[in-house]
């Protein structure tokens, strides 16, 4: 069996699908399935929950093989240019069946012994029910802004939405129960709400700055540009209702510099002892914290917060400020209730952050 394909395109596709592979004790999950059929070649990798594939034009016979060490193979073949010829031969039957693959491109050649293609996990069958079009780069940027607010997945978690990025209406958001980040784009409204694992959405960056079709099924979703396709699972469970966490009643609003705030939070983080979650008391721009009997204090410039006091988690506030670190200033809104959320936003931005306050009684130990 013999086929030919453009060498540069083949190596580039091999590098792209190899990027999804995470080291596994299961050999076939470290490999890439290469399948020639009709007039195309499809390269596919998977981690069971996610499948990434690239289609390329090709000529020749129908055959397939499972290429182990795909990253190393791609690096070795980077200097291939022009027509790449692949010839596959088989020996033996049943458990004794073996594949030999010969590759040649100009003066260079290689002889490999790939795995059998039938060992590769088959992709699940599914049927799309909804679809929408989006710019992949813009969609990925929205996911990046909010994904930090998703909790690390846990097998014991009864609320899968806590560790996922969620999509509903014009919103993309993540919430772990203690903080939240969301981005709103009125020009893109998803036809049906869904959530996805941040690891699966990370592969959106492979599509670059181009339009993609996003197709939604019962338990699966696919993103495709017609050449590359990303298929991933949609977790079961109810999405968090974003509007339920928002309020328009605030007892105070003030402005701070994210850069300055982050610098002083870093000072406190490096000074405080222990690995526990540290609480900080904010009082009119002063920041106070305590650990193991030691107290630390600093101050930031905050316009309009002379009588404002609240407590917060140092780590959660740091993450929220990181979301806006390139902005000259942010607006902080403190809710009317003593335990209402603190909302952070910047002028001209479509995204916002929310941090739940700590009880002042607990944070006051730092004062």
C-alpha positions in Angstrom: 0.0 0.0 0.0 1.3 3.4 -1.0 0.3 7.0 -0.7 1.9 10.4 -1.2 1.3 13.8 0.5 3.0 17.2 0.8 5.8 16.7 3.4 5.5 20.2 5.0 1.8 19.9 5.5 2.1 16.4 7.0 4.8 17.4 9.5 2.9 20.5 10.5 -0.3 18.5 11.1 1.7 15.9 13.0 3.1 18.7 15.3 -0.4 20.2 15.8 -2.2 17.0 16.9 0.8 15.9 18.9 0.4 19.0 21.0 -2.7 17.6 22.7 -0.9 14.4 23.9 -0.1 14.1 27.6 2.2 11.4 28.7 0.2 8.3 29.5 0.9 4.8 30.7 -1.4 3.6 27.9 0.9 3.5 24.8 -1.8 4.2 22.2 -2.6 7.5 23.9 0.9 8.6 23.3 0.5 7.9 19.5 -1.2 9.6 16.5 -3.5 7.7 14.2 -2.7 8.3 10.5 -5.4 7.2 8.1 -5.2 7.5 4.3 -8.5 7.0 2.4 -9.9 8.2 -0.9 -8.1 11.5 -1.5 -7.2 12.6 2.0 -5.1 11.9 5.0 -6.4 12.3 8.5 -4.2 12.6 11.6 -5.9 12.2 15.0 -4.8 12.2 18.6 -6.8 11.7 21.8 -6.8 11.7 25.6 -10.1 9.8 25.6 -12.1 12.9 26.6 -10.9 15.0 23.6 -10.1 14.2 20.0 -8.0 16.5 17.8 -7.8 15.8 14.0 -6.4 17.4 10.9 -7.5 16.6 7.3 -5.0 16.9 4.4 -5.2 16.2 0.7 -3.4 13.1 -0.4 -3.2 10.5 -3.1 -2.9 6.7 -3.1 -4.3 3.6 -1.4 -6.4 3.2 1.7 -4.4 2.2 4.8 -3.8 3.3 8.4 -1.2 3.1 11.1 -0.6 4.3 14.7 2.5 6.4 14.9 4.2 6.3 18.2 6.8 9.0 19.3 5.0 11.6 17.1 6.8 14.6 18.5 10.2 13.1 17.9 9.1 12.0 14.4 7.9 15.5 13.5 11.1 17.0 14.7 13.2 14.6 12.6 11.1 15.3 9.5 11.0 19.1 9.7 13.6 19.3 6.9 11.4 17.3 4.6 10.2 19.3 1.6 8.2 18.4 -1.4 6.5 15.1 -2.0 6.5 12.6 0.9 5.9 9.0 -0.1 4.7 6.4 2.4 4.7 2.7 1.7 3.2 0.2 4.2 3.7 -3.5 4.3 2.2 -6.1 6.7 3.4 -9.5 7.9 1.6 -12.1 9.9 -1.9 -12.6 11.0 -3.9 -12.1 14.2 -1.7 -11.4 17.2 1.4 -11.9 15.1 0.4 -9.2 12.6 3.1 -6.4 12.2 3.3 -3.2 10.2 6.4 -1.8 8.5 6.3 1.8 7.2 8.8 3.2 4.7 8.9 6.9 4.2 11.0 8.8 1.6 11.3 12.5 0.7 14.0 13.4 -1.8 17.3 11.9 -0.6 16.0 11.3 2.9 14.2 8.1 4.0 13.1 6.3 7.2 11.9 2.8 8.1 9.4 2.7 11.1 7.4 0.0 12.9 4.1 1.7 13.9 1.3 0.2 16.1 -1.8 -1.4 14.6 -4.5 1.2 13.9 -7.3 -0.8 15.4 -5.7 -0.3 18.9 -6.6 3.4 18.7 -9.7 4.3 20.7 -12.6 5.0 18.4 -14.2 8.4 18.5 -17.8 8.4 19.9 -20.7 8.6 17.6 -22.8 11.8 18.1 -25.2 14.1 16.4 -25.0 17.9 16.5 -28.2 19.7 17.6 -27.0 23.4 17.7 -24.3 25.3 16.0 -22.8 28.8 15.9 -19.9 30.6 14.3 -17.2 32.5 16.1 -13.7 33.8 15.7 -11.5 31.3 17.4 -8.9 33.8 18.7 -11.6 36.0 20.2 -13.4 33.0 21.8 -10.1 31.7 23.2 -9.2 35.1 24.6 -12.5 35.2 26.4 -11.9 31.8 27.9 -8.4 32.8 29.0 -9.8 35.8 30.9 -12.1 33.8 33.0 -10.7 30.3 33.4 -8.6 31.1 36.5 -11.9 31.2 38.5 -12.7 27.6 37.9 -11.7 25.1 40.6 -9.4 22.2 40.1 -11.5 19.1 39.1 -12.1 16.6 41.9 -13.7 13.2 41.6 -15.7 13.9 44.8 -17.2 17.1 43.5 -20.9 16.9 43.1 -21.0 20.2 41.2 -19.0 19.8 38.0 -19.8 23.4 37.0 -17.3 24.6 39.7 -14.4 23.3 37.6 -15.6 24.2 34.1 -15.9 27.2 31.9 -19.5 27.9 31.2 -21.3 29.5 28.2 -24.8 31.0 28.4 -26.3 33.6 26.2 -23.7 36.3 25.6 -21.6 35.3 28.6 -18.5 33.2 29.1 -17.8 32.6 32.8 -16.2 30.5 35.5 -17.2 30.3 39.2 -15.8 28.1 42.0 -18.2 29.3 44.7 -15.7 31.9 46.2 -14.9 34.0 43.2 -16.1 34.4 39.6 -14.9 35.9 36.3 -17.1 36.6 33.3 -16.9 38.1 29.9 -19.9 39.5 27.9 -20.1 39.9 24.1 -23.5 41.0 22.9 -22.4 40.1 19.3 -22.2 36.4 20.1 -25.0 34.5 21.8 -24.7 30.8 22.1 -27.9 28.9 20.9 -27.8 26.6 24.0 -26.0 26.8 27.3 -23.1 24.4 27.9 -19.9 24.0 29.9 -16.5 22.5 29.0 -13.3 21.6 30.7 -10.6 24.4 30.5 -8.1 21.8 29.2 -10.3 21.0 26.2 -10.9 24.7 25.4 -7.1 25.3 25.6 -6.9 23.8 22.1 -8.9 26.6 20.6 -5.6 28.5 20.2 -4.6 26.0 17.4 -7.2 27.5 15.1 -5.6 30.9 15.1 -7.4 34.1 14.1 -10.1 32.6 11.9 -13.8 31.8 11.9 -14.8 28.3 13.2 -18.0 26.4 13.5 -19.0 25.3 17.0 -21.4 22.3 16.9 -23.2 21.2 20.1 -24.7 17.8 20.8 -26.1 16.1 23.9 -22.8 15.2 25.4 -20.2 16.3 22.8 -19.1 19.4 21.0 -17.0 20.0 18.0 -15.0 23.0 16.8 -13.9 22.9 13.2 -12.5 25.2 10.5 -13.0 22.5 7.8 -9.5 21.2 8.1 -8.9 20.9 11.8 -11.5 19.5 14.2 -11.6 19.4 18.0 -14.1 17.1 19.5 -14.6 17.2 23.3 -17.0 16.0 26.0 -19.7 18.2 27.5 -20.0 17.5 31.3 -23.4 16.7 32.7 -24.9 18.9 35.4 -26.6 22.3 35.8 -24.8 25.5 34.9 -24.4 28.2 37.5 -27.0 31.0 37.0 -24.8 34.0 36.5 -27.5 36.6 37.2 -28.2 35.1 40.6 -24.7 36.3 41.8 -25.0 39.9 40.5 -26.4 42.9 42.2 -26.8 46.5 41.3 -26.8 47.7 45.0 -23.4 48.9 46.2 -22.5 50.8 49.3 -19.3 52.2 47.8 -17.3 52.4 44.7 -13.6 53.4 44.4 -10.7 53.2 42.0 -7.3 51.5 42.4 -4.3 50.8 40.3 -4.0 47.0 39.6 -0.3 47.3 39.3 0.1 48.9 42.7 -2.4 46.6 44.3 -0.6 43.5 43.0 2.7 44.8 44.2 1.5 45.2 47.7 -0.4 41.9 47.7 2.9 40.3 46.6 4.7 41.9 49.6 2.1 40.4 51.9 2.2 37.0 50.2 6.0 36.8 50.6 6.0 38.0 54.2 3.2 35.9 55.6 4.1 32.5 57.0 2.5 29.2 56.4 0.7 27.7 53.4 -2.8 28.3 54.5 -5.1 30.7 52.7 -4.3 34.2 54.1 -7.0 36.8 54.8 -6.4 40.5 54.3 -8.3 43.4 55.9 -8.9 46.4 53.6 -9.5 49.6 55.5 -9.5 52.9 53.6 -6.7 51.8 51.4 -4.7 50.2 54.2 -3.9 46.5 53.8 -3.3 44.5 57.0 -2.6 40.7 57.4 -1.4 38.4 60.1 0.1 34.9 60.4 1.6 33.0 63.3 1.5 36.0 65.5 3.2 38.3 63.1 1.5 41.3 61.5 2.2 43.1 58.3 0.7 46.2 56.8 1.0 48.3 53.7 -1.2 50.9 51.8 -2.3 51.6 48.3 -3.8 54.7 46.7 -7.5 54.3 46.5 -9.8 57.1 45.4 -13.1 57.3 47.3 -12.7 54.6 49.9 -12.1 56.5 53.2 -14.7 54.7 55.2 -14.7 51.4 53.3 -13.7 48.2 55.2 -13.9 44.5 54.1 -11.9 41.3 54.3 -10.7 39.1 51.4 -8.6 36.1 50.5 -5.2 37.3 49.4 -4.9 34.6 46.7 -8.4 35.3 45.2 -7.9 39.0 45.1 -4.5 38.5 43.4 -6.1 36.4 40.7 -8.8 39.0 40.1 -6.3 41.8 39.8 -4.1 39.8 37.5 -7.1 39.8 35.1 -6.7 43.5 34.8 -3.0 44.0 35.3 -2.4 45.9 32.1 -5.1 48.5 32.9 -4.1 51.8 34.5 -7.0 51.6 37.0 -10.0 49.4 37.9 -13.3 50.2 39.6 -14.0 48.2 42.8 -17.7 47.9 43.9 -18.5 46.8 47.4 -22.0 45.4 47.8 -24.4 46.9 50.3 -24.6 43.7 52.4 -21.7 42.8 54.7 -21.1 39.5 52.8 -22.1 40.7 49.3 -19.6 40.3 46.5 -16.8 42.6 45.5 -17.0 43.4 41.8 -14.0 44.6 39.8 -14.2 46.1 36.3 -12.2 48.4 34.0 -13.5 51.0 31.6 -13.9 49.8 28.1 -13.6 46.1 29.1 -16.2 43.4 28.4 -15.0 41.3 31.3 -15.4 41.6 35.1 -14.3 39.7 38.2 -16.1 38.9 41.5 -14.5 38.0 44.8 -16.5 37.0 47.8 -15.5 38.9 50.9 -14.2 37.2 54.1 -15.9 38.0 57.4 -14.4 41.0 58.9 -14.3 39.2 62.3 -11.9 36.7 60.7 -9.9 39.3 58.8 -9.7 41.6 61.8 -7.2 39.4 63.4 -4.7 40.9 61.0 -5.6 44.4 62.2 
